[in-house]
Amino acid sequence: MKAFGKVKTACMKSRAVVVFAIMLSFGVLFPNAALRAVEPEEKISVLVSILPQEYFVKRVGGDRVDVTVLVGPGQSPHTFEPSPRQMAEISNAKVFFRIGPEFEEGIIPKIRGLYPDLEIVDTRANISMIPLVRHDHADDHGLEHSPKHDTGNDPHIWLDPKRVMIQAETIARTLARLDPEHAGAYEENLREFLHDLEQLDGEISSVLEPFRGQSFYVFHPAFGYFADSYGLKQVAIEIEGKEPTARQLASLVNRARADGVKVIFVQPQFSRKNAQAVAREIGGAVVPINPLPKEYLLELGTIAQTIREALSRQ
């Protein structure tokens, strides 16, 4: 027992040195940080926009964070408006991790006015963004999207594990600034999360490698980063946030037939009507996939398998 006690004491001292070094590194990286430190036993109240972010923050923050999600299950970030109750609950948060959905642009000025002490951290920092103009779909003039209709960058950066790694690092740095006493724990959690993301990325790459260059059809173009990362092409029924015209729908049906498509993917946040119309015309099926996974690793892996099964039928 005495020997064990000595080992335990030595390990504790060693860990203290590691934690101190990590704290110093965060201080060097962010010498002008303005975030308010929390008390050692106080949890960090975190606000996020969408469900996948809740998973990211909890993986990094562990039991040191309480996370509030604005867009709940079944809701769409593209049409979301916070309720008065949600706006009031924001007062409890110490940090808001934004990620890019359109509704953020509308509420952030209000949040800054109501809660000037709330730190807003943009998790898009250091991420290579894809413009929506690169996403493929059928329009009135043919099958390619014209540059004059550019609608900005694709906000769905959470659907590529490699880009999530960058977001996780931003989250870890922020939590360490807020709570330097537990910086070592955040760093350890980050390492474990990055390992899991790397493993997921490798598994998805293996699953989809035989189908590189092939197209999969979706209603809403949420999977641009996923397609970009794994060498696929996303073709969307929805065009610039609007349902297709009859002419656009007919053009899409012709292309789907040419591609041998048998599956149209739909998201639970959107109507299935037009996807079902295309599926009927091509003798295919409508299959749901959720772009807002709560259990990120498990659900994104399932999405990859679902897309693989669809592509194997083409």
Contacts in CASP RR format, 6 or more apart in sequence:
PFRMAT RR
TARGET T0000
AUTHOR 0000-0000-0000
METHOD contacts of the structure
MODEL  1
MKAFGKVKTACMKSRAVVVFAIMLSFGVLFPNAALRAVEPEEKISVLVSI
LPQEYFVKRVGGDRVDVTVLVGPGQSPHTFEPSPRQMAEISNAKVFFRIG
PEFEEGIIPKIRGLYPDLEIVDTRANISMIPLVRHDHADDHGLEHSPKHD
TGNDPHIWLDPKRVMIQAETIARTLARLDPEHAGAYEENLREFLHDLEQL
DGEISSVLEPFRGQSFYVFHPAFGYFADSYGLKQVAIEIEGKEPTARQLA
SLVNRARADGVKVIFVQPQFSRKNAQAVAREIGGAVVPINPLPKEYLLEL
GTIAQTIREALSRQ
18 184 0 8 1.000
19 183 0 8 1.000
19 184 0 8 1.000
22 176 0 8 1.000
22 183 0 8 1.000
22 184 0 8 1.000
22 187 0 8 1.000
23 176 0 8 1.000
23 180 0 8 1.000
23 183 0 8 1.000
23 184 0 8 1.000
26 173 0 8 1.000
26 176 0 8 1.000
26 177 0 8 1.000
26 180 0 8 1.000
26 183 0 8 1.000
27 33 0 8 1.000
27 177 0 8 1.000
29 173 0 8 1.000
30 173 0 8 1.000
30 177 0 8 1.000
33 177 0 8 1.000
34 119 0 8 1.000
35 94 0 8 1.000
35 95 0 8 1.000
35 119 0 8 1.000
35 174 0 8 1.000
35 177 0 8 1.000
35 178 0 8 1.000
36 94 0 8 1.000
36 117 0 8 1.000
36 119 0 8 1.000
36 178 0 8 1.000
37 178 0 8 1.000
37 179 0 8 1.000
37 180 0 8 1.000
38 44 0 8 1.000
38 94 0 8 1.000
38 178 0 8 1.000
38 179 0 8 1.000
40 181 0 8 1.000
40 182 0 8 1.000
43 63 0 8 1.000
43 64 0 8 1.000
43 65 0 8 1.000
43 66 0 8 1.000
44 61 0 8 1.000
44 64 0 8 1.000
44 65 0 8 1.000
44 66 0 8 1.000
44 94 0 8 1.000
44 95 0 8 1.000
44 175 0 8 1.000
44 178 0 8 1.000
44 179 0 8 1.000
45 65 0 8 1.000
45 66 0 8 1.000
45 68 0 8 1.000
45 92 0 8 1.000
45 93 0 8 1.000
45 94 0 8 1.000
45 95 0 8 1.000
46 57 0 8 1.000
46 65 0 8 1.000
46 66 0 8 1.000
46 67 0 8 1.000
46 68 0 8 1.000
46 93 0 8 1.000
46 94 0 8 1.000
46 95 0 8 1.000
46 96 0 8 1.000
46 97 0 8 1.000
47 67 0 8 1.000
47 68 0 8 1.000
47 70 0 8 1.000
47 90 0 8 1.000
47 93 0 8 1.000
47 95 0 8 1.000
47 96 0 8 1.000
47 97 0 8 1.000
47 118 0 8 1.000
48 54 0 8 1.000
48 57 0 8 1.000
48 67 0 8 1.000
48 68 0 8 1.000
48 69 0 8 1.000
48 70 0 8 1.000
48 96 0 8 1.000
48 97 0 8 1.000
48 99 0 8 1.000
49 69 0 8 1.000
49 70 0 8 1.000
49 71 0 8 1.000
49 77 0 8 1.000
49 97 0 8 1.000
49 98 0 8 1.000
49 99 0 8 1.000
49 100 0 8 1.000
49 101 0 8 1.000
49 103 0 8 1.000
49 104 0 8 1.000
50 69 0 8 1.000
50 70 0 8 1.000
50 71 0 8 1.000
50 77 0 8 1.000
50 99 0 8 1.000
50 101 0 8 1.000
50 158 0 8 1.000
50 292 0 8 1.000
51 69 0 8 1.000
51 71 0 8 1.000
51 72 0 8 1.000
51 73 0 8 1.000
51 292 0 8 1.000
51 293 0 8 1.000
51 294 0 8 1.000
52 158 0 8 1.000
52 292 0 8 1.000
52 293 0 8 1.000
52 294 0 8 1.000
52 296 0 8 1.000
53 67 0 8 1.000
53 69 0 8 1.000
53 97 0 8 1.000
53 99 0 8 1.000
53 123 0 8 1.000
53 158 0 8 1.000
54 67 0 8 1.000
54 69 0 8 1.000
54 294 0 8 1.000
55 293 0 8 1.000
55 294 0 8 1.000
55 295 0 8 1.000
55 296 0 8 1.000
56 158 0 8 1.000
56 164 0 8 1.000
56 167 0 8 1.000
56 168 0 8 1.000
56 171 0 8 1.000
56 193 0 8 1.000
56 296 0 8 1.000
57 65 0 8 1.000
57 67 0 8 1.000
57 97 0 8 1.000
57 171 0 8 1.000
58 65 0 8 1.000
58 67 0 8 1.000
59 168 0 8 1.000
59 189 0 8 1.000
59 192 0 8 1.000
59 193 0 8 1.000
59 196 0 8 1.000
60 168 0 8 1.000
60 171 0 8 1.000
60 172 0 8 1.000
60 175 0 8 1.000
60 186 0 8 1.000
60 189 0 8 1.000
60 190 0 8 1.000
60 193 0 8 1.000
61 171 0 8 1.000
61 175 0 8 1.000
61 185 0 8 1.000
61 186 0 8 1.000
61 189 0 8 1.000
62 185 0 8 1.000
62 189 0 8 1.000
64 175 0 8 1.000
64 179 0 8 1.000
64 182 0 8 1.000
64 185 0 8 1.000
64 186 0 8 1.000
65 175 0 8 1.000
68 89 0 8 1.000
68 90 0 8 1.000
68 92 0 8 1.000
68 93 0 8 1.000
70 80 0 8 1.000
70 82 0 8 1.000
70 86 0 8 1.000
70 103 0 8 1.000
71 77 0 8 1.000
71 80 0 8 1.000
71 101 0 8 1.000
71 103 0 8 1.000
71 292 0 8 1.000
73 292 0 8 1.000
73 294 0 8 1.000
74 268 0 8 1.000
74 269 0 8 1.000
74 292 0 8 1.000
75 269 0 8 1.000
76 269 0 8 1.000
76 270 0 8 1.000
77 101 0 8 1.000
77 102 0 8 1.000
77 103 0 8 1.000
77 155 0 8 1.000
77 292 0 8 1.000
78 101 0 8 1.000
78 102 0 8 1.000
78 103 0 8 1.000
78 220 0 8 1.000
78 241 0 8 1.000
78 269 0 8 1.000
79 103 0 8 1.000
80 101 0 8 1.000
80 103 0 8 1.000
81 103 0 8 1.000
82 103 0 8 1.000
82 107 0 8 1.000
87 107 0 8 1.000
87 110 0 8 1.000
87 111 0 8 1.000
87 114 0 8 1.000
90 96 0 8 1.000
90 111 0 8 1.000
90 114 0 8 1.000
90 115 0 8 1.000
90 118 0 8 1.000
91 114 0 8 1.000
91 115 0 8 1.000
93 115 0 8 1.000
93 118 0 8 1.000
94 118 0 8 1.000
94 119 0 8 1.000
94 178 0 8 1.000
95 118 0 8 1.000
95 119 0 8 1.000
95 120 0 8 1.000
95 121 0 8 1.000
95 174 0 8 1.000
95 178 0 8 1.000
96 111 0 8 1.000
96 118 0 8 1.000
96 119 0 8 1.000
96 120 0 8 1.000
96 121 0 8 1.000
97 121 0 8 1.000
97 123 0 8 1.000
97 170 0 8 1.000
97 171 0 8 1.000
97 174 0 8 1.000
98 104 0 8 1.000
98 108 0 8 1.000
98 120 0 8 1.000
98 121 0 8 1.000
98 122 0 8 1.000
98 123 0 8 1.000
98 124 0 8 1.000
99 123 0 8 1.000
99 124 0 8 1.000
99 155 0 8 1.000
99 157 0 8 1.000
99 158 0 8 1.000
99 167 0 8 1.000
100 124 0 8 1.000
100 155 0 8 1.000
100 157 0 8 1.000
101 155 0 8 1.000
102 155 0 8 1.000
108 120 0 8 1.000
111 118 0 8 1.000
111 120 0 8 1.000
112 118 0 8 1.000
112 120 0 8 1.000
119 174 0 8 1.000
121 170 0 8 1.000
121 174 0 8 1.000
123 157 0 8 1.000
123 167 0 8 1.000
123 170 0 8 1.000
123 171 0 8 1.000
124 157 0 8 1.000
125 166 0 8 1.000
125 170 0 8 1.000
126 166 0 8 1.000
126 170 0 8 1.000
127 157 0 8 1.000
127 163 0 8 1.000
127 166 0 8 1.000
127 167 0 8 1.000
128 163 0 8 1.000
129 153 0 8 1.000
129 154 0 8 1.000
129 157 0 8 1.000
130 153 0 8 1.000
130 154 0 8 1.000
130 224 0 8 1.000
130 225 0 8 1.000
130 228 0 8 1.000
131 150 0 8 1.000
131 152 0 8 1.000
131 153 0 8 1.000
131 154 0 8 1.000
132 150 0 8 1.000
132 151 0 8 1.000
132 152 0 8 1.000
132 153 0 8 1.000
132 154 0 8 1.000
132 221 0 8 1.000
133 145 0 8 1.000
133 147 0 8 1.000
133 149 0 8 1.000
133 150 0 8 1.000
133 151 0 8 1.000
133 152 0 8 1.000
134 154 0 8 1.000
134 228 0 8 1.000
135 145 0 8 1.000
135 154 0 8 1.000
135 221 0 8 1.000
135 224 0 8 1.000
135 234 0 8 1.000
135 236 0 8 1.000
136 143 0 8 1.000
136 144 0 8 1.000
136 145 0 8 1.000
136 215 0 8 1.000
136 233 0 8 1.000
136 234 0 8 1.000
136 235 0 8 1.000
136 236 0 8 1.000
137 143 0 8 1.000
137 145 0 8 1.000
137 221 0 8 1.000
137 235 0 8 1.000
137 236 0 8 1.000
137 237 0 8 1.000
137 238 0 8 1.000
137 239 0 8 1.000
137 252 0 8 1.000
138 235 0 8 1.000
138 239 0 8 1.000
138 244 0 8 1.000
138 248 0 8 1.000
138 251 0 8 1.000
138 252 0 8 1.000
138 255 0 8 1.000
139 145 0 8 1.000
139 146 0 8 1.000
139 149 0 8 1.000
139 239 0 8 1.000
139 248 0 8 1.000
139 251 0 8 1.000
140 245 0 8 1.000
140 247 0 8 1.000
140 248 0 8 1.000
140 251 0 8 1.000
142 251 0 8 1.000
143 251 0 8 1.000
143 255 0 8 1.000
149 240 0 8 1.000
151 240 0 8 1.000
151 241 0 8 1.000
154 221 0 8 1.000
154 224 0 8 1.000
154 225 0 8 1.000
156 222 0 8 1.000
156 223 0 8 1.000
156 224 0 8 1.000
156 225 0 8 1.000
156 291 0 8 1.000
157 163 0 8 1.000
157 164 0 8 1.000
157 167 0 8 1.000
157 225 0 8 1.000
158 164 0 8 1.000
158 167 0 8 1.000
158 296 0 8 1.000
159 222 0 8 1.000
159 223 0 8 1.000
159 224 0 8 1.000
159 225 0 8 1.000
159 226 0 8 1.000
159 291 0 8 1.000
159 300 0 8 1.000
160 225 0 8 1.000
160 226 0 8 1.000
160 228 0 8 1.000
160 229 0 8 1.000
161 197 0 8 1.000
161 198 0 8 1.000
161 200 0 8 1.000
161 201 0 8 1.000
161 204 0 8 1.000
161 229 0 8 1.000
161 300 0 8 1.000
162 197 0 8 1.000
162 201 0 8 1.000
162 229 0 8 1.000
163 225 0 8 1.000
163 229 0 8 1.000
164 197 0 8 1.000
164 296 0 8 1.000
165 194 0 8 1.000
165 197 0 8 1.000
165 198 0 8 1.000
168 190 0 8 1.000
168 193 0 8 1.000
168 194 0 8 1.000
168 197 0 8 1.000
169 190 0 8 1.000
169 194 0 8 1.000
171 190 0 8 1.000
172 186 0 8 1.000
172 187 0 8 1.000
172 189 0 8 1.000
172 190 0 8 1.000
175 182 0 8 1.000
175 186 0 8 1.000
176 182 0 8 1.000
176 183 0 8 1.000
176 184 0 8 1.000
176 186 0 8 1.000
176 187 0 8 1.000
179 186 0 8 1.000
196 297 0 8 1.000
197 297 0 8 1.000
200 297 0 8 1.000
200 300 0 8 1.000
200 301 0 8 1.000
201 229 0 8 1.000
203 301 0 8 1.000
203 304 0 8 1.000
204 230 0 8 1.000
204 300 0 8 1.000
204 301 0 8 1.000
204 304 0 8 1.000
205 230 0 8 1.000
207 301 0 8 1.000
207 304 0 8 1.000
207 305 0 8 1.000
207 308 0 8 1.000
208 230 0 8 1.000
208 231 0 8 1.000
208 232 0 8 1.000
208 304 0 8 1.000
208 307 0 8 1.000
208 308 0 8 1.000
208 311 0 8 1.000
209 230 0 8 1.000
211 232 0 8 1.000
211 308 0 8 1.000
211 311 0 8 1.000
211 312 0 8 1.000
212 230 0 8 1.000
212 231 0 8 1.000
212 232 0 8 1.000
213 231 0 8 1.000
213 232 0 8 1.000
213 233 0 8 1.000
214 232 0 8 1.000
214 233 0 8 1.000
214 259 0 8 1.000
214 311 0 8 1.000
214 314 0 8 1.000
215 232 0 8 1.000
215 233 0 8 1.000
215 234 0 8 1.000
215 235 0 8 1.000
215 259 0 8 1.000
215 261 0 8 1.000
216 223 0 8 1.000
216 227 0 8 1.000
216 232 0 8 1.000
216 233 0 8 1.000
216 234 0 8 1.000
216 235 0 8 1.000
216 261 0 8 1.000
216 263 0 8 1.000
216 265 0 8 1.000
216 307 0 8 1.000
216 310 0 8 1.000
216 311 0 8 1.000
217 235 0 8 1.000
217 236 0 8 1.000
217 237 0 8 1.000
217 252 0 8 1.000
217 256 0 8 1.000
217 259 0 8 1.000
217 261 0 8 1.000
217 263 0 8 1.000
217 264 0 8 1.000
217 265 0 8 1.000
217 278 0 8 1.000
218 234 0 8 1.000
218 235 0 8 1.000
218 236 0 8 1.000
218 237 0 8 1.000
218 264 0 8 1.000
218 265 0 8 1.000
218 266 0 8 1.000
218 267 0 8 1.000
218 289 0 8 1.000
219 236 0 8 1.000
219 237 0 8 1.000
219 238 0 8 1.000
219 264 0 8 1.000
219 265 0 8 1.000
219 266 0 8 1.000
219 267 0 8 1.000
219 270 0 8 1.000
219 271 0 8 1.000
219 272 0 8 1.000
219 274 0 8 1.000
219 275 0 8 1.000
220 236 0 8 1.000
220 237 0 8 1.000
220 238 0 8 1.000
220 241 0 8 1.000
220 267 0 8 1.000
220 269 0 8 1.000
220 270 0 8 1.000
220 291 0 8 1.000
221 234 0 8 1.000
221 236 0 8 1.000
221 238 0 8 1.000
222 267 0 8 1.000
222 291 0 8 1.000
223 234 0 8 1.000
223 291 0 8 1.000
224 234 0 8 1.000
226 232 0 8 1.000
226 234 0 8 1.000
226 303 0 8 1.000
227 233 0 8 1.000
227 234 0 8 1.000
230 304 0 8 1.000
232 307 0 8 1.000
232 311 0 8 1.000
235 252 0 8 1.000
235 255 0 8 1.000
235 256 0 8 1.000
235 259 0 8 1.000
237 243 0 8 1.000
237 244 0 8 1.000
237 249 0 8 1.000
237 252 0 8 1.000
237 264 0 8 1.000
237 274 0 8 1.000
237 275 0 8 1.000
237 278 0 8 1.000
238 244 0 8 1.000
238 270 0 8 1.000
238 274 0 8 1.000
239 248 0 8 1.000
243 271 0 8 1.000
243 274 0 8 1.000
244 252 0 8 1.000
244 274 0 8 1.000
249 274 0 8 1.000
249 277 0 8 1.000
249 278 0 8 1.000
252 278 0 8 1.000
253 278 0 8 1.000
253 281 0 8 1.000
253 282 0 8 1.000
256 264 0 8 1.000
256 278 0 8 1.000
256 281 0 8 1.000
256 282 0 8 1.000
257 281 0 8 1.000
257 282 0 8 1.000
259 314 0 8 1.000
260 282 0 8 1.000
260 314 0 8 1.000
261 282 0 8 1.000
261 284 0 8 1.000
261 314 0 8 1.000
262 282 0 8 1.000
262 283 0 8 1.000
262 284 0 8 1.000
262 285 0 8 1.000
262 310 0 8 1.000
262 313 0 8 1.000
262 314 0 8 1.000
263 279 0 8 1.000
263 284 0 8 1.000
263 285 0 8 1.000
263 286 0 8 1.000
263 287 0 8 1.000
263 310 0 8 1.000
263 313 0 8 1.000
264 275 0 8 1.000
264 276 0 8 1.000
264 278 0 8 1.000
264 279 0 8 1.000
264 284 0 8 1.000
264 285 0 8 1.000
264 286 0 8 1.000
264 287 0 8 1.000
265 275 0 8 1.000
265 286 0 8 1.000
265 287 0 8 1.000
265 288 0 8 1.000
265 289 0 8 1.000
265 306 0 8 1.000
265 307 0 8 1.000
265 310 0 8 1.000
266 272 0 8 1.000
266 275 0 8 1.000
266 286 0 8 1.000
266 287 0 8 1.000
266 288 0 8 1.000
266 289 0 8 1.000
267 288 0 8 1.000
267 289 0 8 1.000
267 290 0 8 1.000
267 291 0 8 1.000
268 288 0 8 1.000
268 290 0 8 1.000
269 291 0 8 1.000
269 292 0 8 1.000
272 286 0 8 1.000
275 286 0 8 1.000
276 286 0 8 1.000
279 285 0 8 1.000
279 286 0 8 1.000
287 306 0 8 1.000
287 310 0 8 1.000
289 303 0 8 1.000
289 306 0 8 1.000
289 307 0 8 1.000
290 299 0 8 1.000
290 303 0 8 1.000
293 299 0 8 1.000
293 300 0 8 1.000
293 303 0 8 1.000
END
